[in-house]
Amino acid sequence: MKYTTLPNTDIKVSKICLGSMTWGEQNTEAEGHEQIEYAINQGVNFIDTAELYSVPAKKETQGSTERIIGSWLKKSGKRDDVVIASKIVGPADFSDHIRKGGFSKNEIADAIHKSLQRLQTDYIDLYQLHWPERQTNYFGKLGYTHDENETWEDNFAEVLENLDTFIKEGKIRHIGVSNETPYGVMRYIEESRNGAPKMITVQNPYNLLNRKDEVGLVEVLHRENVGHLPYSPLGFGMLTGKYLEEIPKNSRVDLFPNYNRYMNENSYKATRLYNEIAKKHNISLTQLALAFINQQAFVTSNIVGATSIDQLTENINSIDVNLSDEIMNEINDVNVEIPNPAP
């Protein structure tokens, strides 16, 4: 395994982070524990979760992933051996069963208290805002369309002040954002120059079919020392190649057809081209897709998820795959031809 540190901290994290959003829906508690044990034995020490999980978001399974992690922490006694990241939901129709609203002090207090209970721990290492309160482009939207009737008002300083309360109480150690734009990241950064705590990471979708963060966000990450935590590095499984012929039974898209962000015509075209590159160089498409992310200088840790140990093994082993300049150039040629088919 390779390691780095969360920016602006001394917290060492593995370059591969264990994603967990299927635990409690597609995976049982026992399977979740098995994945954690396997990942740790391979050197992974970073686990990402959220109060929303498991997915898809449902009242019946909400919080199940944190509970599975919590039962493992209690059973193993290894809390100090792992770095735990979790998230608070933003306002959305699909999260109304958790709470309505946004990131007020009371809402954050409610979220943190319940997450700590489920995780059976006294603190969360990295606490993230799952998506913005304001209307902007995320969850598959490439461009921004302004809403003249939006009621949101700038509250970046207030949100940081609210989070700082729980940092000072020791319930969370550091903070980050998710599904955030360059504007949002910079507004939080500007407030931190005035003494507020700093958002140290951005957890956004990033993969061969969605490289939009390279356009405006990456410069911010480098200049402001903010880490990138890519999620969906395999594009909901598209970049494993398993959907190129047909949709396998019991795969995520088969079980949840609305998870089709990466299933459009141009995504298929690009994926077939990436698959040819992988074949040419005698590696799997999965290895190609994950190694591409692992090699990006702005990436802190690559969040991989799996529903089986075989899948998790291949995902974690991508850390040992090094793509040559030739392969990277071939990948970039495809991106020029079919850029960002699935934001």
Steps between C-alpha positions, in 0.01 A plus 500: 500500500600859445422778747461874515366744759174687510596857404582735786510209747735230620241227434647225282252341261531226241480606135211257472196581715236237571158616383205349683171621355375153399523362855151454636338469157705289257731374774425351843665600825721189483610589147572857606718374784675261260579787264639713782721217626627421152571864417688558826712191435595658166608822672183706454432717806242747364123430494236733356133495595201736542183532702307456173638152429425234399390588147256547351383735773209346689355556846519127574876473441617853588804490727556129448849545358616701802348236728693225320825694537414569864440135583835415343676773699347369822585138419855566381606774740698655213357852499846656524620297199255649251405843372124544473331751269126563507254757363190700585223514239408823331145606418328278242175315448676163518648578843188645665463180702823591682431869559383807315721805474870545466805571713370698798667436834203292621492293183873433514472410869222253424697340215827469690333363813319228306806410290718467810240271656479279193877493455550427872784750521570830674628683192494511120832574331360673189149643497363606162203691363350242262374758250444878504200678644487740207373421151797408282622229263571160653366142479535476124458866401793627292404866467364758741161660438416791726165509678382856548246382758751321721449582868847393621724777634876486547563317829848354453640675809203387711537135391869502592421660835241228564748225414770662711284446809529124459870513410564680829291239682715225349209328325647561155866556419496651150245605241446468128243540224349268243334554161636853515599746229810723472288795613386322814848378587650846458229668708576262787874560451452877512312472828776284648746784436303693760559239770226248424593131471611388156327255270790262435345266242250482215324171431372517142430254220812456290573231244585445135143593403489809721812716515321834541685579824820536298357811331459737794538318830846346471677837498316587822608170657866555421519868592293472818630158618164324493478125440281322247316183600356357176184296529346280230847437352348219291192695393243284683675194355499615137881518499532135597364418155222283640225702332650501151305197381200484732392601849597214735236365734513652849750767397435850635338624178288186482381543859468878486435612138507870592874465569564555130711815500780319315283305255457744209618441144821702528589325826477166323712630211769634733498189718554277197798712398647486851445125501704469179785691665489266798504192277787638296711536815390172665320648799133497594277797433445526876874527561535761226218713639616487862871536429425812295346658809766373740768676293339845504708739710193671646339177625538433873319165515294305245166378644431150371188299570413138433232246569737200500848426629614414147400847382660662803822306441533628144414853610758511779766337283472790256739685731780284356415580136708775342379644171774606258507835322390315188188367671421836657530666160264245348250562779521874446443456126168329577408780739564758227278305263219435753543739795297451818217288359355443847538792743 
